[in-house]
């Protein structure tokens, strides 16, 4: 079984900072990318940041310059600085990976961690 487990969500003031982390575990052969999405009620889940296996990153325009994604093998973190109220969402760790003994990519999601930015 493959699982992604997030940690680090919580309540933070506007302008504050928070660091999310995620660990992928289980029977994994390879990981093509890891990243973060977020979702608020009534809205579509949106990409926040992702890192590909070559180290290249992709950020949503709304978080560029404020958020930084890092990855080390099966670990991915999201450093969130200068937080805004509109950053409030459930943040989901995401990985595109090949399970051990598998032959194709699959998209996996963590359970989500709530980030609330309050004034």
C-alpha positions as CSV (number, residue, x, y, z in Angstrom):
1,X,0.0,0.0,0.0
2,X,1.1,3.5,-0.8
3,X,0.3,6.4,1.4
4,X,1.0,10.1,1.6
5,X,0.8,11.7,5.0
6,X,0.8,15.4,5.5
7,X,1.7,17.3,8.6
8,X,2.2,20.9,9.6
9,X,-1.2,22.5,9.1
10,X,-2.7,24.8,11.6
11,X,-3.7,28.3,12.4
12,X,-1.5,31.2,11.6
13,X,-1.9,35.0,11.4
14,X,-1.9,37.0,8.2
15,X,1.7,37.7,7.3
16,X,2.9,34.7,9.2
17,X,4.6,31.5,8.0
18,X,3.9,27.8,8.1
19,X,5.7,24.7,6.8
20,X,3.9,21.7,5.5
21,X,5.5,18.4,5.1
22,X,4.5,15.2,3.4
23,X,6.0,11.7,3.4
24,X,5.3,9.1,0.8
25,X,5.6,5.6,2.0
26,X,4.8,2.1,1.1
27,X,5.6,0.0,-2.0
28,X,6.9,2.7,-4.3
29,X,9.1,2.0,-7.3
30,X,9.7,5.6,-8.4
31,X,8.2,9.0,-8.0
32,X,7.8,11.2,-11.0
33,X,6.6,14.3,-9.1
34,X,5.4,15.5,-5.8
35,X,3.5,18.6,-5.0
36,X,0.8,20.3,-3.2
37,X,-2.7,21.3,-4.1
38,X,-5.3,23.1,-2.0
39,X,-9.0,23.3,-1.9
40,X,-11.7,25.3,-0.3
41,X,-15.4,24.4,-0.1
42,X,-17.2,25.2,-3.3
43,X,-14.0,25.5,-5.3
44,X,-12.0,23.2,-7.5
45,X,-8.8,21.8,-6.1
46,X,-6.0,23.9,-7.4
47,X,-2.3,23.4,-7.9
48,X,-0.1,25.2,-5.4
49,X,3.4,23.9,-6.2
50,X,5.0,20.8,-7.6
51,X,8.4,19.5,-8.2
52,X,9.3,17.1,-11.0
53,X,11.9,14.4,-10.9
54,X,14.5,16.6,-12.6
55,X,14.1,19.2,-9.8
56,X,12.1,21.7,-11.8
57,X,9.3,23.4,-10.1
58,X,5.9,24.8,-10.9
59,X,4.1,27.3,-8.8
60,X,0.7,28.9,-8.9
61,X,1.0,32.6,-9.7
62,X,-0.8,33.4,-6.5
63,X,2.0,31.9,-4.4
64,X,5.1,32.7,-6.4
65,X,7.6,34.5,-4.2
66,X,5.9,33.4,-1.0
67,X,5.9,29.6,-1.1
68,X,8.8,27.3,-1.7
69,X,8.6,23.6,-2.4
70,X,11.4,21.3,-1.6
71,X,11.8,17.6,-2.1
72,X,14.1,14.9,-1.0
73,X,13.2,11.5,-2.4
74,X,10.0,10.6,-0.8
75,X,9.6,13.8,1.2
76,X,8.2,17.0,0.1
77,X,7.7,20.2,2.0
78,X,6.0,23.5,1.4
79,X,7.4,26.5,3.1
80,X,4.6,29.2,3.2
81,X,5.6,32.7,4.0
82,X,3.8,36.0,4.0
83,X,0.5,34.1,4.3
84,X,-2.7,35.7,3.2
85,X,-6.2,35.0,4.2
86,X,-6.9,33.6,0.8
87,X,-4.3,30.9,1.4
88,X,-6.8,29.3,3.8
89,X,-7.6,25.9,2.5
90,X,-7.1,22.2,2.9
91,X,-3.7,21.4,1.5
92,X,-3.2,18.1,-0.1
93,X,0.0,16.4,-0.8
94,X,0.1,14.8,-4.2
95,X,2.5,12.4,-5.9
96,X,2.6,10.8,-9.3
97,X,4.4,7.6,-8.8
98,X,4.8,4.1,-9.9
99,X,4.0,1.5,-7.3
100,X,6.5,-1.2,-6.7
101,X,6.1,-3.9,-9.3
102,X,3.8,-1.6,-11.2
103,X,4.2,-0.5,-14.8
104,X,2.3,2.7,-14.9
105,X,2.0,6.0,-13.1
106,X,-0.7,6.6,-10.6
107,X,-1.8,9.7,-8.9
108,X,-1.9,9.6,-5.1
109,X,-3.2,12.0,-2.6
110,X,-2.8,12.6,1.1
111,X,-5.7,13.1,3.4
112,X,-5.3,16.8,3.6
113,X,-4.2,19.2,6.3
114,X,-6.1,22.4,7.1
115,X,-4.3,25.7,6.9
116,X,-6.2,28.6,8.3
117,X,-4.8,32.1,8.0
118,X,-6.5,34.5,10.3
119,X,-6.3,38.2,10.9
